[in-house]
Amino acid sequence: MADAEAEDLLRRLAPQVLGAVARRFGNFDLAEDATQEALLAAARQWPRDGLPESPRSWLIAVAARRLTDLLRADQARRRREDTVARRTPAETGPPPPGERNPADTDDTLVLFFLCCHPSLSAASQIALTLRAVGGLSTAEIARALLAAPDTVTRRISRAKQSIKDSGIPFARPPAGQLPARLDAVLRVLYLMFNEGYAATSGTELLRLELAAEAIRLGRALHEALPDDSEVSGLLALMLLVHARHRARTAPDGSLIAMAEQDRSRWDRAAIDEGIALITVVLPRGPTGPYQLQAAIAAVHDEAPSADATDWAQITALYGVLLGLEDNPVVALNHAVAVAMATGPRAGLALLSRLADDPRINGDRRFHAVRAHLLERSGDRHAALDAYAEAARRATNLQQQRYLSRQISRLHGSG
Amino acid sequence: MKYMILTYASQQEYQELAGQPPEQRAWTQEDWAALGAFMQAFNAELADSGELVETRGLSAPVHARRVQLSEGVPVVTDGPYAEAEEVLAGYWIVECASFDRATEIASRLASCPGPEHVRARAYADVRPVDEHQPEFEG
């Protein structure tokens, strides 16, 4: 079997194996180490010796054997360190009743909840989710997050230590906590996805792998919770945005705004899949922010050009989104949509309301949007000032160069 | 051993890089694209050889803040550098066999494309990272 095939299979099985072992032994920390070692052993042996009859059982057996060794070593060390306070048998004993043999998707879900536990920092949540649910090695995570391998190792071990210290059980959160805990999982996936788009010069390709990994994990979550509308909404959103990635950059590496993208290069299959997901959940409700953002992305993806976009519908969707969350970036996008639907002056009127909001009035994006709308309204001088203000506030060279080009273009047209 | 490779630029040079002012000294789109392609290949090669620990570029010095004690109280100054003052612009941390190997890596930056006046004055420093090996590790 080819290396790539083995890798793909291993990543799919990783959360199932870890779930099974953690459930049986009740020790997430060591179960995670043991699973990583089993995955490494498989990555070495399978491409050479061929696939075992049941890859999943093979991995669980190897991980369980390794875990037994680790537990013995751990206990021996503890006996040396502390002969008085013995371990309570519960930690290495059988799982509590009612938790036997749940489906594999359930294990995956429990892993998501554990890795995205609110007591962990966002950076740890992302690293641990990539490792435990995604089955990525430390080196792969380091590459994807642009972090040093040492840093990733520390983040993961610190996260596992906090899980151990806080005594969080390997089980579904109680029903009352479920919505809040699911929100945390969705936020981690969304952060991971966006991180993939925070491209630094020369790293674009590596980062897109991270966005693709977020989508893969989004699929796993959707498989575990097929009836949750926001889970579907987030998966749809990621698919609908990622569908445009090939058209986002020019051959010279510069970014292309959506209005100027070659839409024939958008990924039709991803768009169809995203639209199918959102079409099922939107009428069903309850409507949440991920579904609304996915619906907006879908309207863009379906339009043959920027001018032929259904801006009235996008305006309405942003209006609903604004009602759900007081977010100045959403308000900015809403103003753009209004300007596209009814003219630049209406958009500028909305922007003037944001001009006193300290969360956004110092932001490059606010000034760039204002400049664009001023230009469309025919006020060239004010537009030039606003572009200059945006360029002054931009901290990214790529964005500064884009704004400089707008300034040169306006100077040239005067 | 780890080594840090450092490059420098002034606010003025950052502005040229950003295409401001749009006069003759600004980097053209071709210059910019060549720089991006060079850096991408340079970083990918270091990542593939396993020597790259981390690399970052810093935003223009005008965005810097300086924190300094003034009469015993920390005081913040925005954009503390003079227009032509050279400041840290970016760095690589590499882990490699020898100081000479790190220097060899840094020397390859000399073939980084760019306008002639920039190439004429550009330089990179290589400095060993002061690493303390722990006495014991579990």
Contacts between the chains, C-beta under 8 A, distances in Angstrom:
chain1	res1	chain2	res2	distance
A	143	B	47	7.0
A	146	B	54	7.3
A	147	B	54	7.3
A	148	B	53	5.1
A	148	B	54	5.2
A	148	B	93	7.6
A	200	B	56	7.7
A	200	B	57	7.1
A	201	B	36	5.5
A	201	B	39	5.7
A	201	B	40	7.3
A	201	B	57	6.6
A	202	B	36	6.6
A	202	B	39	4.3
A	202	B	40	3.7
A	202	B	42	7.6
A	202	B	43	4.8
A	202	B	44	7.5
A	203	B	40	7.7
A	203	B	43	7.0
A	204	B	40	7.9
A	251	B	33	7.8
A	252	B	29	6.3
A	252	B	30	7.7
A	252	B	32	7.1
A	252	B	33	3.2
A	252	B	36	7.1
A	253	B	32	7.9
A	253	B	33	5.9
A	253	B	36	4.1
A	253	B	37	7.2
A	253	B	40	7.8
A	254	B	29	7.2
A	254	B	32	7.4
A	254	B	33	7.5
A	391	B	18	7.2
A	391	B	20	6.4
A	392	B	62	7.8
A	395	B	59	3.8
A	395	B	60	7.3
A	395	B	63	5.4
A	396	B	59	6.9
A	397	B	14	7.7
A	397	B	17	5.9
A	397	B	18	5.6
A	397	B	57	7.8
A	397	B	59	7.8
A	400	B	18	3.6
A	400	B	19	7.1
A	400	B	20	7.2
A	401	B	18	5.6
A	401	B	19	4.8
A	401	B	32	6.5
A	404	B	18	5.8
A	404	B	19	3.4
A	404	B	20	5.0
A	404	B	22	6.2
A	404	B	26	7.5
A	405	B	19	6.6
A	407	B	20	7.5
A	407	B	22	6.8
A	408	B	19	7.4
A	408	B	22	4.2
A	411	B	22	7.3
